[in-house]
Each structure stands twice: as structure tokens, then as C-alpha cells.
Amino acid sequence: MAEGIKQSLILEAEGKAESITKVAKANAEKIKVINQSIQQNFKGNAIQYKALETTENALQNGTKYVIDSKSNIMNVMSEASGIVIPEKRK
């Protein structure tokens, strides 16, 4: 009986290890595909993309900004994300 329990625990541990390995490989493949896509399709640079992604995540997670009523919201957001928004041509 003890040998059966031991074998059961070993198989369970091996299953968990295999699951962790598969998830890690899937995450690595995801990162690889995203990086290739950025290089091929994103016309800006990777730093600018990461800044936009960080801003998106911050806004999705309910980050609150206190903005002076005299400030332009676009200027505040561009400063927060590190992205320079070109001014409109007149």
C-alpha cells in the first residue's frame, strides 16, 4: 500500500512538472510571436510600443490621475506614457 501511495505521489508530481513546462513553453512562444510581430508591423520602436502597453495596462487596472482643470488631457497622458503626441498643424 505504501508503495502505491509513493507511486501515486510521484506520478502527480511528474504531471505538475510537465504542466509547468508546457505553460512556460507556451508563454515563451507567445513572447516570440509578439516580438516578431512588433518588429514586422510596428513602425515605431519597441520602447514606444512598451510605453503604450504600460499605459494601457495602467488604465485598465483603474489607475487614477488627478488632472488640473487647466491641463490638456492629451498632454498629461502623453507625459505619463512617455509618448510625444505631435501637435495639429494649422
Backbone torsions as a table, in degrees:
resi	resn	phi	psi	omega
1	MET	NA	-42.8	178.9
2	ALA	-61.4	-39.8	178.8
3	GLU	-64.3	-37.0	177.6
4	GLY	-65.0	-42.8	178.2
5	ILE	-64.8	-43.2	178.7
6	LYS	-59.0	-47.0	-179.0
7	GLN	-64.3	-37.8	178.2
8	SER	-62.7	-44.9	178.8
9	LEU	-64.1	-39.5	178.4
10	ILE	-63.0	-47.2	-179.8
11	LEU	-63.2	-38.9	177.9
12	GLU	-63.9	-44.7	179.1
13	ALA	-63.2	-41.6	178.2
14	GLU	-63.6	-38.8	178.1
15	GLY	-63.7	-43.2	178.1
16	LYS	-64.3	-41.8	179.8
17	ALA	-62.9	-41.9	179.2
18	GLU	-65.3	-39.1	178.2
19	SER	-62.8	-44.8	179.1
20	ILE	-61.8	-42.2	179.4
21	THR	-62.8	-43.6	-179.7
22	LYS	-65.2	-40.2	178.5
23	VAL	-65.3	-42.4	179.4
24	ALA	-62.5	-42.6	178.3
25	LYS	-65.2	-39.0	178.0
26	ALA	-64.5	-41.7	177.7
27	ASN	-64.9	-39.6	178.0
28	ALA	-63.3	-41.8	178.8
29	GLU	-65.6	-39.1	177.5
30	LYS	-60.3	-47.1	179.5
31	ILE	-61.6	-42.0	179.8
32	LYS	-61.3	-46.5	-178.8
33	VAL	-64.7	-42.3	179.1
34	ILE	-62.8	-45.5	-180.0
35	ASN	-62.9	-41.2	177.6
36	GLN	-63.9	-41.1	179.5
37	SER	-64.3	-41.2	178.1
38	ILE	-61.3	-46.5	-178.2
39	GLN	-64.0	-37.0	-176.6
40	GLN	-83.8	-35.8	-168.9
41	ASN	-114.4	-22.1	-177.0
42	PHE	-88.8	115.7	-173.1
43	LYS	-77.0	-20.9	175.9
44	GLY	-80.3	-157.9	177.0
45	ASN	-108.0	168.1	-174.6
46	ALA	-64.0	-33.3	179.6
47	ILE	-64.7	-41.9	179.2
48	GLN	-64.9	-40.8	177.4
49	TYR	-60.7	-45.5	-179.1
50	LYS	-63.7	-38.1	178.0
51	ALA	-62.9	-42.5	177.5
52	LEU	-64.3	-42.3	179.2
53	GLU	-63.0	-41.9	178.8
54	THR	-64.0	-42.3	178.0
55	THR	-62.7	-44.0	178.2
56	GLU	-58.4	-47.2	-179.9
57	ASN	-63.0	-40.8	179.8
58	ALA	-63.1	-41.9	-179.1
59	LEU	-70.7	-34.7	178.8
60	GLN	-68.1	-31.3	-176.2
61	ASN	-87.9	11.2	174.4
62	GLY	79.6	24.3	176.5
63	THR	-61.0	134.0	-178.3
64	LYS	-105.3	138.0	177.0
65	TYR	-119.0	135.3	173.6
66	VAL	-101.3	118.8	-173.3
67	ILE	-119.7	131.4	176.2
68	ASP	-60.4	137.9	-178.0
69	SER	-63.2	-18.3	179.2
70	LYS	-88.5	-6.6	-177.2
71	SER	-85.7	153.2	174.4
72	ASN	-88.8	123.3	-176.6
73	ILE	-58.4	-35.8	-179.7
74	MET	-65.4	-39.4	178.5
75	ASN	-66.3	-41.2	-179.7
76	VAL	-63.8	-46.0	-178.6
77	MET	-67.9	-37.0	178.7
78	SER	-67.3	-36.5	176.5
79	GLU	-67.9	-39.8	-179.4
80	ALA	-65.2	-35.8	-177.3
81	SER	-91.8	-13.2	-178.8
82	GLY	82.8	13.5	-178.7
83	ILE	-104.6	134.1	177.5
84	VAL	-93.9	121.0	178.1
85	ILE	-94.2	122.4	-179.4
86	PRO	-65.3	143.8	179.1
87	GLU	-73.3	153.6	177.2
88	LYS	-68.9	140.4	176.5
89	ARG	-80.5	141.8	-179.3
90	LYS	-95.6	NA	NA
